[in-house]
Amino acid sequence: MNTIIKKLPLALSLLAACTLAQANPIDAGQLDGPLTPMGSERAANADGSIPAWDGGMQSGAAPISAIGNYADPYAAEKPLYIVSKSNLAQYKDLLSAGQQAMFARFPDYRMRVFPTHRSARLPQKYVDESRKNLNKVTLTGGGYGLQNYNFGIPFPIPTDAMHVLWNHLTRFRGGTLHREYASATVQEKGDFTLVTYDAFNALRENIKDLPADSNVLLFNRILTLSPSRFAGEITLVQEPINQVVEPRSAWQYIPGQRRVRRAPTVAYDSSARYSFGQVVSDSVDGFNGAPDRYDWKLLGKQELLVGYNAFQLASKDVKYTDLLKPNFINPDLARYEKHRVWVLEANLKPGARHMYAKRRFYIDEDTWQIMASDIYDSRGELWRNYESHLTMLHDHALPLSAIESTYDLLSGRYVVNFLSNEVQKKPEIGLITQQAEFTPAQLKRIGK
């Protein structure tokens, strides 16, 4: 904790000032001065290795093909250095506990580190709404819900652990995102099981007939395309803002049964479908769903090596067999950069049930995406390492995970989600939709 405080005095002095003055309105002018419109620190770090934010990556930064292949605007760059087991001690302060454990578990693991580019940018409409949320949106229900929230970042100047978590849960994801992707469970020797999906995700701001006071954060509908034994299965999730007052609603359509059934277990530590127990429901996207089983603590900020500007990992010139290697993803395709992250710790409440007793999250200051997570078992032992590798869809001002990976440090297996390298069409982003697309009746229509 002391090292985190020493690393980022500006961030923590701003946090302390806000905390002491919570009874007074927060000055929105900070978002035009020391902070960016997203609430991150505008200035460079002390040695300049993290540059000042200059507006992020603009549309047209690099070519985009007809099938959605984003050329890498930083393709000519060479690594500044490569972290390996032999020089780990030199870079230990820039690594999460889970990242450090990768070197102990896999002696040939390495991380290529490149110059940092603060490419994150959000649409002006979303930025403007986030500014309106200052001094308007408040926590409710013990921090497990939001009051007076429409859309945008609810707490661009956070003063509480739950503020930071809610900024992740509500961050910009395109309004709607309709795309195909794949997940893979990779065994220790490198063979993997691939499952492909057609997924339609809609956040409240793009659902045209949703009442303004509705307790809905997002809808998510996922149709399984392959393999044949799973094809045609559909999962629907209706995600409330406050899941303690109104629990998540979920349904599944199973082709062999030709009917829609409630799926009450699609939450907390139930196994994420087709991950074979390697990923739990609330660890997809770093963390999702109800936070009520944990006590949350804001530890501050630090500088961390994270997967960023991951154009190579999303490239359609790369095959899944090129990317998915034994023990970990191909390190010659991953790009790490040094960025500032918020650090949250979640400890399981006494009497609460979850297979993860402790989790530490590292959240990107520019996007509010969880970039890494240390996951501990019921004995307090480090069990799994989660990482997101972020890319930038600059034509939509959308920071999006190219992939996310969850490594089991005991078994040597890992799961990769959101793979799109072999998808031969662009995602549809920003569509205006309606509630009827996300009902049990719609599942039955699609399943016929």
C-alpha positions, 0 to 999 in steps of 0.5 A: 500500500505504501508503494502505491501512495508514493507512486502517485501523489497527485492522484491521491491528493485529489482523492483526499481533497474530494473525500474531505469535501464530500458535502460540497459540490465537486468542481467539474472544472477539474475535468478540463484541468488536471483531469481528462474528460474521463477522469484520468490524470491529464499529465505525464508521470514523473519520468515521462514514460507515461505521456500526457493525454492529448485527446486519444486516438482519432478516427482514421488513425490507420486503415480498416478493411471491409471485414473489420481488420484494424491496421496497427498504427504502431506496427513499426515500434520495437519493444523498449524491453522484454520482461523475463524470469531472469530480469523479473526483479528489475520490473517487479513493482510494475507487475501485479501479483498474478503477472509475477506468478506467471514467471514462477509457473512458466519459466519461459514466459515473457512480456514485450513492453512498448512505448505507452500511447494513451489512445483512449477516447470516448464519444463526445455525447458520452463525455458530456453525459458523464460531466452531468453525472457529477454531483447528480448520481449517487450510490444507493442500496449500500453502494450496490446501485445507482440513483439518478443515473442515465448513462455515461461514467457515473463518477468521473471523479471517484472518492469511493471504492464503489465509485471506481467499480461502477465506472467499470460496470457502466463504461462506454461499450458502444451503446450496442455491440453486435458481433461474432467471437470465439472462446477457447479453453487451452489445455496444458499441452496446447490443444484447445476447445473452440466455441463460437458465438453471435452476441448482441449486447445493448446498454440502456442508452441505446434501448429506445423504449426503455423508461428513464427510471428503469432498473436496467443497465444492459441486455445481453443475448448470446447464440452459440454457433459451434461446435455442433453439440452446442449450436443453437443454444441461446442465453439471455441476460437482463442486467439490472443496475441494482441487482440486490433489489432486483436480481439478474434475470437470465434464460436459456434456450436449448434446441433439443428441448425446444423451450426457454427455461429460467437460468438462475445460476448465471451469476456469481461463481457459477461456471461460465458456459463452455469454460469447463470450470476455468472461468466463473460468471462474474469474472467475465469482463474482469468483473460483472454483476452484483458486488454484494458478496464482497467488502470493497476497498480502494487502495489507490493508484499505481503504474502497471504493465498492461495489455494495451493497443493490442492490434496484433492480438485482434488482427485477422492476419493471425489464426487462432493456432498462431495465438493460442499456445501451451501455457499462455498466449503467444508472447510475440503477439502481445503488447504491454505498455505502462499505464496508471491504474486504480487498485481495488480489493474485494474480500469475501464477506463473513458468511457469504459464498464464493469460490474466490475469497479475495480479488484485487482489480487493476482498472485503467484510468483512461477507460475504466476497463479492468486490465488485470486481476489477482484471484485467490482461493478460499485458503488465501492462495493465489489461484488465477491471473486475469488480463484484458488486452485492450485495443481501440476501435478509433472509428467509433471512439470505442476502447474494447478488449481484443481478448481477455485471458484467465490463467489457472496457475495450478493446472496450467490451463487457460481460457481466452474470450472475445477472439475475433481473428477468424471472424470475416465481418465487421461488428455492428456498433451503436445500433438503436434497439428495443426491449423486444429483442431481449425477451424470452419470447425472442429466444424462442423465435430465434431458436426455431 
